């Protein structure tokens, strides 16, 4: 029996679909990042504001609480989107070379660490910094409470 022509045609590779998905996610991530950048830049002068002193930062945060929350939430989303991008690239067909497989696994592990550390850094601006600003700028705050808020700000900002 003669082999058919279709037996010589390789099965379609999932690589083009994965590349397309990773490319779409990368473009979407960049768009989300710039939306967050715009929100934070127009309200609290980000990215310069994290370098300001505690009192000035606290005033900016309390003057624009909605923008701070929405801007950093969008910024958090842009950071978390690195993980599915890395996962899509890691799932690409690998050749038999174990070094290539190891390199993709190491790159994915670093992407996971990057997402985790980025999320921790952003979460402090979503929750800790607004609470510290509220404590520091409260009209009935004692000098000790204000000083504690500034010290906690310096620790979180370091």
Phi and psi in radians as a Rosetta constraint file:
Dihedral C 1 N 2 CA 2 C 2 CIRCULARHARMONIC -1.424 0.35
Dihedral N 2 CA 2 C 2 N 3 CIRCULARHARMONIC 2.450 0.35
Dihedral C 2 N 3 CA 3 C 3 CIRCULARHARMONIC -1.233 0.35
Dihedral N 3 CA 3 C 3 N 4 CIRCULARHARMONIC 2.507 0.35
Dihedral C 3 N 4 CA 4 C 4 CIRCULARHARMONIC -1.400 0.35
Dihedral N 4 CA 4 C 4 N 5 CIRCULARHARMONIC 2.815 0.35
Dihedral C 4 N 5 CA 5 C 5 CIRCULARHARMONIC -1.105 0.35
Dihedral N 5 CA 5 C 5 N 6 CIRCULARHARMONIC -0.605 0.35
Dihedral C 5 N 6 CA 6 C 6 CIRCULARHARMONIC -1.171 0.35
Dihedral N 6 CA 6 C 6 N 7 CIRCULARHARMONIC -0.369 0.35
Dihedral C 6 N 7 CA 7 C 7 CIRCULARHARMONIC -1.274 0.35
Dihedral N 7 CA 7 C 7 N 8 CIRCULARHARMONIC -0.282 0.35
Dihedral C 7 N 8 CA 8 C 8 CIRCULARHARMONIC -1.638 0.35
Dihedral N 8 CA 8 C 8 N 9 CIRCULARHARMONIC -0.148 0.35
Dihedral C 8 N 9 CA 9 C 9 CIRCULARHARMONIC -1.506 0.35
Dihedral N 9 CA 9 C 9 N 10 CIRCULARHARMONIC 2.143 0.35
Dihedral C 9 N 10 CA 10 C 10 CIRCULARHARMONIC -1.194 0.35
Dihedral N 10 CA 10 C 10 N 11 CIRCULARHARMONIC 2.666 0.35
Dihedral C 10 N 11 CA 11 C 11 CIRCULARHARMONIC -1.125 0.35
Dihedral N 11 CA 11 C 11 N 12 CIRCULARHARMONIC 2.545 0.35
Dihedral C 11 N 12 CA 12 C 12 CIRCULARHARMONIC -1.085 0.35
Dihedral N 12 CA 12 C 12 N 13 CIRCULARHARMONIC 2.442 0.35
Dihedral C 12 N 13 CA 13 C 13 CIRCULARHARMONIC -1.519 0.35
Dihedral N 13 CA 13 C 13 N 14 CIRCULARHARMONIC 2.471 0.35
Dihedral C 13 N 14 CA 14 C 14 CIRCULARHARMONIC -1.339 0.35
Dihedral N 14 CA 14 C 14 N 15 CIRCULARHARMONIC -0.067 0.35
Dihedral C 14 N 15 CA 15 C 15 CIRCULARHARMONIC -1.006 0.35
Dihedral N 15 CA 15 C 15 N 16 CIRCULARHARMONIC -0.802 0.35
Dihedral C 15 N 16 CA 16 C 16 CIRCULARHARMONIC -1.060 0.35
Dihedral N 16 CA 16 C 16 N 17 CIRCULARHARMONIC -0.695 0.35
Dihedral C 16 N 17 CA 17 C 17 CIRCULARHARMONIC -1.171 0.35
Dihedral N 17 CA 17 C 17 N 18 CIRCULARHARMONIC -0.683 0.35
Dihedral C 17 N 18 CA 18 C 18 CIRCULARHARMONIC -1.200 0.35
Dihedral N 18 CA 18 C 18 N 19 CIRCULARHARMONIC -0.708 0.35
Dihedral C 18 N 19 CA 19 C 19 CIRCULARHARMONIC -1.078 0.35
Dihedral N 19 CA 19 C 19 N 20 CIRCULARHARMONIC -0.730 0.35
Dihedral C 19 N 20 CA 20 C 20 CIRCULARHARMONIC -1.127 0.35
Dihedral N 20 CA 20 C 20 N 21 CIRCULARHARMONIC -0.750 0.35
Dihedral C 20 N 21 CA 21 C 21 CIRCULARHARMONIC -1.118 0.35
Dihedral N 21 CA 21 C 21 N 22 CIRCULARHARMONIC -0.778 0.35
Dihedral C 21 N 22 CA 22 C 22 CIRCULARHARMONIC -1.125 0.35
Dihedral N 22 CA 22 C 22 N 23 CIRCULARHARMONIC -0.705 0.35
Dihedral C 22 N 23 CA 23 C 23 CIRCULARHARMONIC -1.122 0.35
Dihedral N 23 CA 23 C 23 N 24 CIRCULARHARMONIC -0.763 0.35
Dihedral C 23 N 24 CA 24 C 24 CIRCULARHARMONIC -1.086 0.35
Dihedral N 24 CA 24 C 24 N 25 CIRCULARHARMONIC -0.806 0.35
Dihedral C 24 N 25 CA 25 C 25 CIRCULARHARMONIC -1.085 0.35
Dihedral N 25 CA 25 C 25 N 26 CIRCULARHARMONIC -0.655 0.35
Dihedral C 25 N 26 CA 26 C 26 CIRCULARHARMONIC -1.141 0.35
Dihedral N 26 CA 26 C 26 N 27 CIRCULARHARMONIC -0.773 0.35
Dihedral C 26 N 27 CA 27 C 27 CIRCULARHARMONIC -1.138 0.35
Dihedral N 27 CA 27 C 27 N 28 CIRCULARHARMONIC -0.708 0.35
Dihedral C 27 N 28 CA 28 C 28 CIRCULARHARMONIC -1.122 0.35
Dihedral N 28 CA 28 C 28 N 29 CIRCULARHARMONIC -0.729 0.35
Dihedral C 28 N 29 CA 29 C 29 CIRCULARHARMONIC -1.067 0.35
Dihedral N 29 CA 29 C 29 N 30 CIRCULARHARMONIC -0.749 0.35
Dihedral C 29 N 30 CA 30 C 30 CIRCULARHARMONIC -1.119 0.35
Dihedral N 30 CA 30 C 30 N 31 CIRCULARHARMONIC -0.713 0.35
Dihedral C 30 N 31 CA 31 C 31 CIRCULARHARMONIC -1.089 0.35
Dihedral N 31 CA 31 C 31 N 32 CIRCULARHARMONIC -0.808 0.35
Dihedral C 31 N 32 CA 32 C 32 CIRCULARHARMONIC -1.069 0.35
Dihedral N 32 CA 32 C 32 N 33 CIRCULARHARMONIC -0.751 0.35
Dihedral C 32 N 33 CA 33 C 33 CIRCULARHARMONIC -1.011 0.35
Dihedral N 33 CA 33 C 33 N 34 CIRCULARHARMONIC -0.820 0.35
Dihedral C 33 N 34 CA 34 C 34 CIRCULARHARMONIC -1.231 0.35
Dihedral N 34 CA 34 C 34 N 35 CIRCULARHARMONIC -0.472 0.35
Dihedral C 34 N 35 CA 35 C 35 CIRCULARHARMONIC -1.126 0.35
Dihedral N 35 CA 35 C 35 N 36 CIRCULARHARMONIC -0.828 0.35
Dihedral C 35 N 36 CA 36 C 36 CIRCULARHARMONIC -1.081 0.35
Dihedral N 36 CA 36 C 36 N 37 CIRCULARHARMONIC -0.706 0.35
Dihedral C 36 N 37 CA 37 C 37 CIRCULARHARMONIC -1.052 0.35
Dihedral N 37 CA 37 C 37 N 38 CIRCULARHARMONIC -0.749 0.35
Dihedral C 37 N 38 CA 38 C 38 CIRCULARHARMONIC -1.146 0.35
Dihedral N 38 CA 38 C 38 N 39 CIRCULARHARMONIC -0.808 0.35
Dihedral C 38 N 39 CA 39 C 39 CIRCULARHARMONIC -1.045 0.35
Dihedral N 39 CA 39 C 39 N 40 CIRCULARHARMONIC -0.858 0.35
Dihedral C 39 N 40 CA 40 C 40 CIRCULARHARMONIC -1.256 0.35
Dihedral N 40 CA 40 C 40 N 41 CIRCULARHARMONIC -0.649 0.35
Dihedral C 40 N 41 CA 41 C 41 CIRCULARHARMONIC -1.162 0.35
Dihedral N 41 CA 41 C 41 N 42 CIRCULARHARMONIC -0.660 0.35
Dihedral C 41 N 42 CA 42 C 42 CIRCULARHARMONIC -1.414 0.35
Dihedral N 42 CA 42 C 42 N 43 CIRCULARHARMONIC -0.273 0.35
Dihedral C 42 N 43 CA 43 C 43 CIRCULARHARMONIC -1.870 0.35
Dihedral N 43 CA 43 C 43 N 44 CIRCULARHARMONIC -0.794 0.35
Dihedral C 43 N 44 CA 44 C 44 CIRCULARHARMONIC -2.143 0.35
Dihedral N 44 CA 44 C 44 N 45 CIRCULARHARMONIC 0.336 0.35
Dihedral C 44 N 45 CA 45 C 45 CIRCULARHARMONIC 1.030 0.35
Dihedral N 45 CA 45 C 45 N 46 CIRCULARHARMONIC 0.602 0.35
Dihedral C 45 N 46 CA 46 C 46 CIRCULARHARMONIC -1.260 0.35
Dihedral N 46 CA 46 C 46 N 47 CIRCULARHARMONIC 2.463 0.35
Dihedral C 46 N 47 CA 47 C 47 CIRCULARHARMONIC -1.637 0.35
Dihedral N 47 CA 47 C 47 N 48 CIRCULARHARMONIC 0.092 0.35
Dihedral C 47 N 48 CA 48 C 48 CIRCULARHARMONIC -1.317 0.35
Dihedral N 48 CA 48 C 48 N 49 CIRCULARHARMONIC -0.499 0.35
Dihedral C 48 N 49 CA 49 C 49 CIRCULARHARMONIC -1.067 0.35
Dihedral N 49 CA 49 C 49 N 50 CIRCULARHARMONIC -0.615 0.35
Dihedral C 49 N 50 CA 50 C 50 CIRCULARHARMONIC -1.068 0.35
Dihedral N 50 CA 50 C 50 N 51 CIRCULARHARMONIC -0.323 0.35
Dihedral C 50 N 51 CA 51 C 51 CIRCULARHARMONIC -1.570 0.35
Dihedral N 51 CA 51 C 51 N 52 CIRCULARHARMONIC -0.045 0.35
Dihedral C 51 N 52 CA 52 C 52 CIRCULARHARMONIC -1.347 0.35
Dihedral N 52 CA 52 C 52 N 53 CIRCULARHARMONIC 2.935 0.35
Dihedral C 52 N 53 CA 53 C 53 CIRCULARHARMONIC -1.236 0.35
Dihedral N 53 CA 53 C 53 N 54 CIRCULARHARMONIC 2.953 0.35
Dihedral C 53 N 54 CA 54 C 54 CIRCULARHARMONIC -1.075 0.35
Dihedral N 54 CA 54 C 54 N 55 CIRCULARHARMONIC -0.846 0.35
Dihedral C 54 N 55 CA 55 C 55 CIRCULARHARMONIC -1.126 0.35
Dihedral N 55 CA 55 C 55 N 56 CIRCULARHARMONIC -0.748 0.35
Dihedral C 55 N 56 CA 56 C 56 CIRCULARHARMONIC -1.163 0.35
Dihedral N 56 CA 56 C 56 N 57 CIRCULARHARMONIC -0.706 0.35
Dihedral C 56 N 57 CA 57 C 57 CIRCULARHARMONIC -1.116 0.35
Dihedral N 57 CA 57 C 57 N 58 CIRCULARHARMONIC -0.749 0.35
Dihedral C 57 N 58 CA 58 C 58 CIRCULARHARMONIC -1.065 0.35
Dihedral N 58 CA 58 C 58 N 59 CIRCULARHARMONIC -0.690 0.35
Dihedral C 58 N 59 CA 59 C 59 CIRCULARHARMONIC -1.134 0.35
Dihedral N 59 CA 59 C 59 N 60 CIRCULARHARMONIC -0.740 0.35
Dihedral C 59 N 60 CA 60 C 60 CIRCULARHARMONIC -1.114 0.35
Dihedral N 60 CA 60 C 60 N 61 CIRCULARHARMONIC -0.733 0.35
Dihedral C 60 N 61 CA 61 C 61 CIRCULARHARMONIC -1.115 0.35
Dihedral N 61 CA 61 C 61 N 62 CIRCULARHARMONIC -0.793 0.35
Dihedral C 61 N 62 CA 62 C 62 CIRCULARHARMONIC -1.307 0.35
Dihedral N 62 CA 62 C 62 N 63 CIRCULARHARMONIC -0.398 0.35
Dihedral C 62 N 63 CA 63 C 63 CIRCULARHARMONIC -1.317 0.35
Dihedral N 63 CA 63 C 63 N 64 CIRCULARHARMONIC -0.447 0.35
Dihedral C 63 N 64 CA 64 C 64 CIRCULARHARMONIC -2.361 0.35
Dihedral N 64 CA 64 C 64 N 65 CIRCULARHARMONIC 1.013 0.35
Dihedral C 64 N 65 CA 65 C 65 CIRCULARHARMONIC -1.100 0.35
Dihedral N 65 CA 65 C 65 N 66 CIRCULARHARMONIC -0.684 0.35
Dihedral C 65 N 66 CA 66 C 66 CIRCULARHARMONIC -1.153 0.35
Dihedral N 66 CA 66 C 66 N 67 CIRCULARHARMONIC -0.726 0.35
Dihedral C 66 N 67 CA 67 C 67 CIRCULARHARMONIC -1.175 0.35
Dihedral N 67 CA 67 C 67 N 68 CIRCULARHARMONIC -0.674 0.35
Dihedral C 67 N 68 CA 68 C 68 CIRCULARHARMONIC -1.091 0.35
Dihedral N 68 CA 68 C 68 N 69 CIRCULARHARMONIC -0.820 0.35
Dihedral C 68 N 69 CA 69 C 69 CIRCULARHARMONIC -1.144 0.35
Dihedral N 69 CA 69 C 69 N 70 CIRCULARHARMONIC -0.847 0.35
Dihedral C 69 N 70 CA 70 C 70 CIRCULARHARMONIC -1.199 0.35
Dihedral N 70 CA 70 C 70 N 71 CIRCULARHARMONIC -0.697 0.35
Dihedral C 70 N 71 CA 71 C 71 CIRCULARHARMONIC -1.099 0.35
Dihedral N 71 CA 71 C 71 N 72 CIRCULARHARMONIC -0.804 0.35
Dihedral C 71 N 72 CA 72 C 72 CIRCULARHARMONIC -1.284 0.35
Dihedral N 72 CA 72 C 72 N 73 CIRCULARHARMONIC -0.484 0.35
Dihedral C 72 N 73 CA 73 C 73 CIRCULARHARMONIC -1.158 0.35
Dihedral N 73 CA 73 C 73 N 74 CIRCULARHARMONIC -0.765 0.35
Dihedral C 73 N 74 CA 74 C 74 CIRCULARHARMONIC -1.135 0.35
Dihedral N 74 CA 74 C 74 N 75 CIRCULARHARMONIC -0.706 0.35
Dihedral C 74 N 75 CA 75 C 75 CIRCULARHARMONIC -1.111 0.35
Dihedral N 75 CA 75 C 75 N 76 CIRCULARHARMONIC -0.674 0.35
Dihedral C 75 N 76 CA 76 C 76 CIRCULARHARMONIC -1.097 0.35
Dihedral N 76 CA 76 C 76 N 77 CIRCULARHARMONIC -0.760 0.35
Dihedral C 76 N 77 CA 77 C 77 CIRCULARHARMONIC -1.044 0.35
Dihedral N 77 CA 77 C 77 N 78 CIRCULARHARMONIC -0.736 0.35
Dihedral C 77 N 78 CA 78 C 78 CIRCULARHARMONIC -1.111 0.35
Dihedral N 78 CA 78 C 78 N 79 CIRCULARHARMONIC -0.588 0.35
Dihedral C 78 N 79 CA 79 C 79 CIRCULARHARMONIC -1.249 0.35
Dihedral N 79 CA 79 C 79 N 80 CIRCULARHARMONIC -0.708 0.35
Dihedral C 79 N 80 CA 80 C 80 CIRCULARHARMONIC -1.188 0.35
Dihedral N 80 CA 80 C 80 N 81 CIRCULARHARMONIC -0.467 0.35
Dihedral C 80 N 81 CA 81 C 81 CIRCULARHARMONIC -1.165 0.35
Dihedral N 81 CA 81 C 81 N 82 CIRCULARHARMONIC -0.207 0.35
Dihedral C 81 N 82 CA 82 C 82 CIRCULARHARMONIC -1.131 0.35
Dihedral N 82 CA 82 C 82 N 83 CIRCULARHARMONIC -0.565 0.35
Dihedral C 82 N 83 CA 83 C 83 CIRCULARHARMONIC -1.140 0.35
Dihedral N 83 CA 83 C 83 N 84 CIRCULARHARMONIC -0.862 0.35
Dihedral C 83 N 84 CA 84 C 84 CIRCULARHARMONIC -1.158 0.35
Dihedral N 84 CA 84 C 84 N 85 CIRCULARHARMONIC -0.490 0.35
Dihedral C 84 N 85 CA 85 C 85 CIRCULARHARMONIC -1.133 0.35
Dihedral N 85 CA 85 C 85 N 86 CIRCULARHARMONIC -0.825 0.35
Dihedral C 85 N 86 CA 86 C 86 CIRCULARHARMONIC -1.119 0.35
Dihedral N 86 CA 86 C 86 N 87 CIRCULARHARMONIC -0.668 0.35
Dihedral C 86 N 87 CA 87 C 87 CIRCULARHARMONIC -1.127 0.35
Dihedral N 87 CA 87 C 87 N 88 CIRCULARHARMONIC -0.726 0.35
Dihedral C 87 N 88 CA 88 C 88 CIRCULARHARMONIC -1.110 0.35
Dihedral N 88 CA 88 C 88 N 89 CIRCULARHARMONIC -0.710 0.35
Dihedral C 88 N 89 CA 89 C 89 CIRCULARHARMONIC -1.243 0.35
Dihedral N 89 CA 89 C 89 N 90 CIRCULARHARMONIC -0.595 0.35
Dihedral C 89 N 90 CA 90 C 90 CIRCULARHARMONIC -1.189 0.35
Dihedral N 90 CA 90 C 90 N 91 CIRCULARHARMONIC -0.538 0.35
Dihedral C 90 N 91 CA 91 C 91 CIRCULARHARMONIC -1.401 0.35
Dihedral N 91 CA 91 C 91 N 92 CIRCULARHARMONIC -0.047 0.35
Dihedral C 91 N 92 CA 92 C 92 CIRCULARHARMONIC -1.053 0.35
Dihedral N 92 CA 92 C 92 N 93 CIRCULARHARMONIC 2.623 0.35
Dihedral C 92 N 93 CA 93 C 93 CIRCULARHARMONIC -1.005 0.35
Dihedral N 93 CA 93 C 93 N 94 CIRCULARHARMONIC 2.348 0.35
Dihedral C 93 N 94 CA 94 C 94 CIRCULARHARMONIC -1.898 0.35
Dihedral N 94 CA 94 C 94 N 95 CIRCULARHARMONIC 2.536 0.35
Dihedral C 94 N 95 CA 95 C 95 CIRCULARHARMONIC -1.358 0.35
Dihedral N 95 CA 95 C 95 N 96 CIRCULARHARMONIC -3.080 0.35
Dihedral C 95 N 96 CA 96 C 96 CIRCULARHARMONIC -1.288 0.35
Dihedral N 96 CA 96 C 96 N 97 CIRCULARHARMONIC -0.121 0.35
Dihedral C 96 N 97 CA 97 C 97 CIRCULARHARMONIC -1.254 0.35
Dihedral N 97 CA 97 C 97 N 98 CIRCULARHARMONIC 2.017 0.35
Dihedral C 97 N 98 CA 98 C 98 CIRCULARHARMONIC -1.150 0.35
Dihedral N 98 CA 98 C 98 N 99 CIRCULARHARMONIC -0.397 0.35
Dihedral C 98 N 99 CA 99 C 99 CIRCULARHARMONIC -1.176 0.35
Dihedral N 99 CA 99 C 99 N 100 CIRCULARHARMONIC -0.669 0.35
Dihedral C 99 N 100 CA 100 C 100 CIRCULARHARMONIC -1.132 0.35
Dihedral N 100 CA 100 C 100 N 101 CIRCULARHARMONIC -0.736 0.35
Dihedral C 100 N 101 CA 101 C 101 CIRCULARHARMONIC -1.084 0.35
Dihedral N 101 CA 101 C 101 N 102 CIRCULARHARMONIC -0.766 0.35
Dihedral C 101 N 102 CA 102 C 102 CIRCULARHARMONIC -1.108 0.35
Dihedral N 102 CA 102 C 102 N 103 CIRCULARHARMONIC -0.737 0.35
Dihedral C 102 N 103 CA 103 C 103 CIRCULARHARMONIC -1.083 0.35
Dihedral N 103 CA 103 C 103 N 104 CIRCULARHARMONIC -0.729 0.35
Dihedral C 103 N 104 CA 104 C 104 CIRCULARHARMONIC -1.159 0.35
Dihedral N 104 CA 104 C 104 N 105 CIRCULARHARMONIC -0.684 0.35
Dihedral C 104 N 105 CA 105 C 105 CIRCULARHARMONIC -1.148 0.35
Dihedral N 105 CA 105 C 105 N 106 CIRCULARHARMONIC -0.706 0.35
Dihedral C 105 N 106 CA 106 C 106 CIRCULARHARMONIC -1.164 0.35
Dihedral N 106 CA 106 C 106 N 107 CIRCULARHARMONIC -0.738 0.35
Dihedral C 106 N 107 CA 107 C 107 CIRCULARHARMONIC -1.078 0.35
Dihedral N 107 CA 107 C 107 N 108 CIRCULARHARMONIC -0.708 0.35
Dihedral C 107 N 108 CA 108 C 108 CIRCULARHARMONIC -1.156 0.35
Dihedral N 108 CA 108 C 108 N 109 CIRCULARHARMONIC -0.690 0.35
Dihedral C 108 N 109 CA 109 C 109 CIRCULARHARMONIC -1.104 0.35
Dihedral N 109 CA 109 C 109 N 110 CIRCULARHARMONIC -0.740 0.35
Dihedral C 109 N 110 CA 110 C 110 CIRCULARHARMONIC -1.149 0.35
Dihedral N 110 CA 110 C 110 N 111 CIRCULARHARMONIC -0.625 0.35
Dihedral C 110 N 111 CA 111 C 111 CIRCULARHARMONIC -1.103 0.35
Dihedral N 111 CA 111 C 111 N 112 CIRCULARHARMONIC -0.728 0.35
Dihedral C 111 N 112 CA 112 C 112 CIRCULARHARMONIC -1.095 0.35
Dihedral N 112 CA 112 C 112 N 113 CIRCULARHARMONIC -0.750 0.35
Dihedral C 112 N 113 CA 113 C 113 CIRCULARHARMONIC -1.120 0.35
Dihedral N 113 CA 113 C 113 N 114 CIRCULARHARMONIC -0.705 0.35
Dihedral C 113 N 114 CA 114 C 114 CIRCULARHARMONIC -1.067 0.35
Dihedral N 114 CA 114 C 114 N 115 CIRCULARHARMONIC -0.781 0.35
Dihedral C 114 N 115 CA 115 C 115 CIRCULARHARMONIC -1.098 0.35
Dihedral N 115 CA 115 C 115 N 116 CIRCULARHARMONIC -0.759 0.35
Dihedral C 115 N 116 CA 116 C 116 CIRCULARHARMONIC -1.101 0.35
Dihedral N 116 CA 116 C 116 N 117 CIRCULARHARMONIC -0.830 0.35
Dihedral C 116 N 117 CA 117 C 117 CIRCULARHARMONIC -1.210 0.35
Dihedral N 117 CA 117 C 117 N 118 CIRCULARHARMONIC -0.645 0.35
Dihedral C 117 N 118 CA 118 C 118 CIRCULARHARMONIC -1.119 0.35
Dihedral N 118 CA 118 C 118 N 119 CIRCULARHARMONIC -0.749 0.35
Dihedral C 118 N 119 CA 119 C 119 CIRCULARHARMONIC -1.090 0.35
Dihedral N 119 CA 119 C 119 N 120 CIRCULARHARMONIC -0.737 0.35
Dihedral C 119 N 120 CA 120 C 120 CIRCULARHARMONIC -1.078 0.35
Dihedral N 120 CA 120 C 120 N 121 CIRCULARHARMONIC -0.714 0.35
Dihedral C 120 N 121 CA 121 C 121 CIRCULARHARMONIC -1.148 0.35
Dihedral N 121 CA 121 C 121 N 122 CIRCULARHARMONIC -0.654 0.35
Dihedral C 121 N 122 CA 122 C 122 CIRCULARHARMONIC -1.334 0.35
Dihedral N 122 CA 122 C 122 N 123 CIRCULARHARMONIC -0.651 0.35
Dihedral C 122 N 123 CA 123 C 123 CIRCULARHARMONIC -1.064 0.35
Dihedral N 123 CA 123 C 123 N 124 CIRCULARHARMONIC -0.553 0.35
Dihedral C 123 N 124 CA 124 C 124 CIRCULARHARMONIC -1.115 0.35
Dihedral N 124 CA 124 C 124 N 125 CIRCULARHARMONIC -0.599 0.35
Dihedral C 124 N 125 CA 125 C 125 CIRCULARHARMONIC -1.374 0.35
Dihedral N 125 CA 125 C 125 N 126 CIRCULARHARMONIC -0.398 0.35
Dihedral C 125 N 126 CA 126 C 126 CIRCULARHARMONIC -1.356 0.35
Dihedral N 126 CA 126 C 126 N 127 CIRCULARHARMONIC -0.636 0.35
Dihedral C 126 N 127 CA 127 C 127 CIRCULARHARMONIC -2.123 0.35
Dihedral N 127 CA 127 C 127 N 128 CIRCULARHARMONIC -0.868 0.35
Dihedral C 127 N 128 CA 128 C 128 CIRCULARHARMONIC -1.226 0.35
Dihedral N 128 CA 128 C 128 N 129 CIRCULARHARMONIC -0.846 0.35
Dihedral C 128 N 129 CA 129 C 129 CIRCULARHARMONIC -1.104 0.35
Dihedral N 129 CA 129 C 129 N 130 CIRCULARHARMONIC -0.754 0.35
Dihedral C 129 N 130 CA 130 C 130 CIRCULARHARMONIC -1.087 0.35
Dihedral N 130 CA 130 C 130 N 131 CIRCULARHARMONIC -0.645 0.35
Dihedral C 130 N 131 CA 131 C 131 CIRCULARHARMONIC -1.159 0.35
Dihedral N 131 CA 131 C 131 N 132 CIRCULARHARMONIC -0.733 0.35
Dihedral C 131 N 132 CA 132 C 132 CIRCULARHARMONIC -1.124 0.35
Dihedral N 132 CA 132 C 132 N 133 CIRCULARHARMONIC -0.704 0.35
Dihedral C 132 N 133 CA 133 C 133 CIRCULARHARMONIC -1.098 0.35
Dihedral N 133 CA 133 C 133 N 134 CIRCULARHARMONIC -0.732 0.35
Dihedral C 133 N 134 CA 134 C 134 CIRCULARHARMONIC -1.109 0.35
Dihedral N 134 CA 134 C 134 N 135 CIRCULARHARMONIC -0.750 0.35
Dihedral C 134 N 135 CA 135 C 135 CIRCULARHARMONIC -1.125 0.35
Dihedral N 135 CA 135 C 135 N 136 CIRCULARHARMONIC -0.739 0.35
Dihedral C 135 N 136 CA 136 C 136 CIRCULARHARMONIC -1.222 0.35
Dihedral N 136 CA 136 C 136 N 137 CIRCULARHARMONIC -0.683 0.35
Dihedral C 136 N 137 CA 137 C 137 CIRCULARHARMONIC -1.655 0.35
Dihedral N 137 CA 137 C 137 N 138 CIRCULARHARMONIC 0.046 0.35
Dihedral C 137 N 138 CA 138 C 138 CIRCULARHARMONIC -1.099 0.35
Dihedral N 138 CA 138 C 138 N 139 CIRCULARHARMONIC 2.420 0.35
Dihedral C 138 N 139 CA 139 C 139 CIRCULARHARMONIC -1.137 0.35
Dihedral N 139 CA 139 C 139 N 140 CIRCULARHARMONIC -0.506 0.35
Dihedral C 139 N 140 CA 140 C 140 CIRCULARHARMONIC -1.721 0.35
Dihedral N 140 CA 140 C 140 N 141 CIRCULARHARMONIC 0.254 0.35
Dihedral C 140 N 141 CA 141 C 141 CIRCULARHARMONIC -1.270 0.35
Dihedral N 141 CA 141 C 141 N 142 CIRCULARHARMONIC 2.353 0.35
Dihedral C 141 N 142 CA 142 C 142 CIRCULARHARMONIC -1.332 0.35
Dihedral N 142 CA 142 C 142 N 143 CIRCULARHARMONIC 2.790 0.35
Dihedral C 142 N 143 CA 143 C 143 CIRCULARHARMONIC -1.008 0.35
Dihedral N 143 CA 143 C 143 N 144 CIRCULARHARMONIC -0.606 0.35
Dihedral C 143 N 144 CA 144 C 144 CIRCULARHARMONIC -1.154 0.35
Dihedral N 144 CA 144 C 144 N 145 CIRCULARHARMONIC -0.713 0.35
Dihedral C 144 N 145 CA 145 C 145 CIRCULARHARMONIC -1.153 0.35
Dihedral N 145 CA 145 C 145 N 146 CIRCULARHARMONIC -0.712 0.35
Dihedral C 145 N 146 CA 146 C 146 CIRCULARHARMONIC -1.105 0.35
Dihedral N 146 CA 146 C 146 N 147 CIRCULARHARMONIC -0.750 0.35
Dihedral C 146 N 147 CA 147 C 147 CIRCULARHARMONIC -1.149 0.35
Dihedral N 147 CA 147 C 147 N 148 CIRCULARHARMONIC -0.686 0.35
Dihedral C 147 N 148 CA 148 C 148 CIRCULARHARMONIC -1.112 0.35
Dihedral N 148 CA 148 C 148 N 149 CIRCULARHARMONIC -0.686 0.35
Dihedral C 148 N 149 CA 149 C 149 CIRCULARHARMONIC -1.114 0.35
Dihedral N 149 CA 149 C 149 N 150 CIRCULARHARMONIC -0.712 0.35
Dihedral C 149 N 150 CA 150 C 150 CIRCULARHARMONIC -1.146 0.35
Dihedral N 150 CA 150 C 150 N 151 CIRCULARHARMONIC -0.742 0.35
Dihedral C 150 N 151 CA 151 C 151 CIRCULARHARMONIC -1.120 0.35
Dihedral N 151 CA 151 C 151 N 152 CIRCULARHARMONIC -0.732 0.35
Dihedral C 151 N 152 CA 152 C 152 CIRCULARHARMONIC -1.142 0.35
Dihedral N 152 CA 152 C 152 N 153 CIRCULARHARMONIC -0.654 0.35
Dihedral C 152 N 153 CA 153 C 153 CIRCULARHARMONIC -1.033 0.35
Dihedral N 153 CA 153 C 153 N 154 CIRCULARHARMONIC -0.816 0.35
Dihedral C 153 N 154 CA 154 C 154 CIRCULARHARMONIC -1.113 0.35
Dihedral N 154 CA 154 C 154 N 155 CIRCULARHARMONIC -0.660 0.35
Dihedral C 154 N 155 CA 155 C 155 CIRCULARHARMONIC -1.155 0.35
Dihedral N 155 CA 155 C 155 N 156 CIRCULARHARMONIC -0.799 0.35
Dihedral C 155 N 156 CA 156 C 156 CIRCULARHARMONIC -1.223 0.35
Dihedral N 156 CA 156 C 156 N 157 CIRCULARHARMONIC -0.483 0.35
Dihedral C 156 N 157 CA 157 C 157 CIRCULARHARMONIC -1.467 0.35
Dihedral N 157 CA 157 C 157 N 158 CIRCULARHARMONIC -0.327 0.35
